[in-house]
Amino acid sequence: MPRRLTFLLAALLLITQACGLASQPTLPPTLAPTLALTATAVAPPPATRTAALPSPTPTLAPTPVFALVHGPYLQSVTASSIIVVWDTDESSTGEVAYGETADYTTRLADPAPATRHAVTLVGLRPYTTYHYRLESNGWPLTEDLTFRTAADASQPSFTFAVYGDTRTGHDRHRTVIDRLLALAPDFALHTGDLVASGSSASDWETFLSIERPLMARLPIFPTLGNHEQDNPFYFDLFYLPGNERWYAFDYGPARFVCLEIDGIASFGRSSEQYTWLEATLAANTQPWLFVYFHVPPYSALREDDFLLAVRQMLVPLFQQYGVDAVFNGHHHDYQRILVNGITYFVTGGGGAETYPVTQPYPGLLAYYNGPHVVYFTLTGETLTGQAMTPEGGVFDTFTLTPRP
């Protein structure tokens, strides 16, 4: 190489190094980020580092999710409140999330951890559909469910259903509940004998299992039957008005009166129940007045001393104070009987084995020997009804107006 060219190259190299602009060879793209990081020796911002290489987090104990044992089921609905009840397998703080949409604008929790939860929702709007869901420690325990608050006196129409004697025949009981779910009444009355033995925990387990889809969506108002045996299980399960044995509630323009006519509670003229009943009927100001209890005062199936005692003690009060209709069970069939302007319904087709009606009876307008429900629509001064099979076949229809 000529000396002049060698000198020029050396000079150029010295100038380039002095200026810190020595060129570097182009690196493969996969190495460039590593080189850049090494060259700058500056760590990226924390957010970038976390996104690219997540920092290990400590292992946390999982939030406990408690198993739902019973429920939810709805109790004692009014125009502004409702009680939501459920059981969990372990003691926990339960919570009801609710609102007029599934956004659940409000949450209400138990006051203390427990396995039985009964939360009263208040400040609700009359005859309004609400969404609700059970939660525990922020974890949902149920799907989205709905209920409707009771109609107040300004609401002229509503629906309800009546059924009873679900104590045995569990497959038939399930078909009855399926029919009630399809009908979707605002509430239901149960005319007693919910279970075969009120002292059997397993019987109550079966009842709750079959009834759960219905009771999670609408409240039922039961009466004690002879098979409940006045057992504490009944009173532990239900949250009813008054003393829970006999009670009354208003729904729209109607008053419903429940009695304990089960062969255990006294209902004679000197009894507490009789005194309460007469005062409650006398104080009624609603256009419609209904009474329901277990053992009927009239039945084409048979008459015995207890039935005759019920007729002797209670029917005169019904006549005197303008009762429009009476709903009973005990006899496992359907009967519609008219006596002195009052319609008496025997509806004991909730699942138990049928007791067939085979003979004529004074005032008997319709009967059916098989599982059934009775569905009512009250609109102003008209009460229409349909008695139907679990499959939806209608075998009796009728229309009632209030007694003067």
Steps between C-alpha positions, in 0.01 A plus 500: 500500500644844416606698808267788413192273493604335830537841660160614382328189638673538837402863518139419417487235774639741758245767406211251518600368846549852628148593399347178654334412175658167431256303292381160621404202295128439449375231744230247443159630622483240777808642667424869462279536812762327715769720363294811551427404859870433562605820331260723689532315829163655598209279605167554323214669690339271759177462302691382196701257703191359668328456166797329339622292792230465769640508849412190702219560750459324831252210506182606682248273671189473279197702601263251664190417298232351721267241357130575478301234686142632482337783317480771425131523578274801539282574800239746627494734202334839548465803275831636632697202635588134463706246699766299314603179679777247431735257676872445445714205598730713717455814703546801274386855445240487229392784277211572265582710194181643350349771285248561225756373249773236514748781574408453869515858622461399867656240728384396844697263723433286805576672830730214601640174358257205514390192310136619489457828319181705501539849354205740486507736203310822571417823322380318189244627252154334487429233238843538346729231361846491658810305403703342777796271560656344809865574568760407761825695538437645155453159337163428336313204646206505256410603151294812439149455642193722522210567735204735497390705799138486612230712347377784716137613525531712184589196287168361371622165367736217588528121479547223754489122514380248758625143548555258787575151634846468343609258771557189282511414133815702435490455123144634493607781730772598250250516214276726708794733567583500129145610422518778760828620351337514158200690639726743695240635747591789726487272805357167613305361793578150628207331675712279728658155527817624340686185609413149609653545844576838650759344730701353210795715392531297179137574410568870530817460294295341223233768520757780472676330213181463296361843586826695462445623140160637597584641843803682357269700272180552694393480864274225626275548804438159661266377769569220746358159414463202729812340346718794606434380858556852635872426466770769551638420153201683351555812707874495435445481126231764450500872584132587509294791631350512848562197720554284185216266604212727408565824323365741239647702217366744245578479131350759268127536576484167687560370851622142550448335838688182596380273783651199677238230463719192530355299789752654741412867550175590670245703301200490734317818602711551811830442321759761415476410132122547485522837674772613262307376197181683589688823565695468176192434289307781667782748437530422130444791262625333182247426222611136486533265796652150479569240770719190471586208730548124481193295601190602300157575644334342194609202289333254267767243589385439856385675814629423848469655845795731451367633168162561661664686790681726253171570325319572825764735640629690199236514228271736698789750520562467127133570435481791740806687377468453125771249416507449122687169471664237721797285392571163663697180447512175702284310250717409200280614215342815358156621599315828448199527730258793534323540835295809585691722260849394613716290268699227674795351313660169596837490327712213625657386175860611555653153480349270761297199388154596378185436704231475231166675534232257382171627644276807461510769766284808569649803328773304318558685172818331375750236603812326372688195622866563426797734547417863431547868577249784510596830335316823580494841334344782699408811302293763675170342594556174313687189609551246225651158556625194320563160654749308289713190482881517522504468120287812466165341421219716641214303656312774686453873441297745705438865575424650841398847614533643853223420743301805610 
